[in-house]
Amino acid sequence: MARKPGTKSEYVLFDVIYDDGSQRSNRRVPKDILGGLDGDEPARAVIEAQDREIAERSGRPMAAIKAVRRSS
């Protein structure tokens, strides 16, 4: 059986640590906004926007983000 051709990943995964000590792993951020002089800093803005959307839908506020790092 033939294998599927390899696909480039369109996302980079990040682990997010919040001020309350909780952690969320494998948060997806589009690869095309990363890099350049800002490095991974644009990922924080994307994750904060995702958190706002989650908070609106759930009706519960999200904790503030303490740190963002690439998943290994």
C-alpha positions in Angstrom: 0.0 0.0 0.0 1.4 3.4 -1.0 2.1 5.9 1.7 0.7 9.4 1.7 3.2 12.0 0.7 4.6 14.0 3.6 2.7 17.1 4.4 4.3 20.2 5.9 2.9 21.2 9.2 0.9 24.4 9.0 0.9 24.9 12.7 3.4 25.0 15.6 2.4 23.6 18.9 2.9 25.6 22.2 2.6 24.8 25.9 1.0 27.6 27.8 1.5 28.1 31.6 -1.0 30.4 33.4 -0.5 32.5 36.5 -2.7 30.1 38.6 -0.2 27.3 37.8 -2.4 25.5 35.3 -1.0 24.4 32.0 -2.4 23.7 28.5 -0.4 21.7 26.1 -0.3 21.6 22.3 -2.0 24.9 21.6 -1.9 25.4 17.8 -0.5 28.6 16.2 -0.3 29.2 12.5 3.4 28.7 11.3 3.3 31.7 8.9 3.0 34.3 11.7 6.1 33.1 13.5 9.7 33.9 12.8 11.3 37.1 11.8 12.6 39.5 14.4 9.8 38.9 16.9 10.5 35.1 17.0 7.7 33.3 18.9 6.2 36.5 20.5 3.3 36.7 18.0 2.2 33.3 19.3 1.3 34.8 22.6 -1.1 37.2 20.9 -2.8 34.4 19.0 -3.1 32.2 22.1 -4.6 35.2 24.1 -7.2 35.7 21.3 -8.0 31.9 21.5 -8.4 32.2 25.2 -10.8 35.2 24.9 -12.9 33.2 22.5 -12.9 30.2 24.8 -13.8 32.4 27.8 -16.7 34.0 25.9 -18.1 30.6 25.0 -17.7 29.0 28.4 -18.7 32.1 30.4 -15.7 31.7 32.6 -12.7 34.0 32.5 -9.3 32.5 31.7 -6.2 33.1 33.9 -3.5 35.4 32.7 -0.7 33.8 30.7 2.6 33.5 32.6 4.7 31.8 29.9 4.5 30.4 26.4 7.0 27.8 25.1 7.2 25.5 22.1 6.0 22.0 22.7 8.8 19.4 22.5 
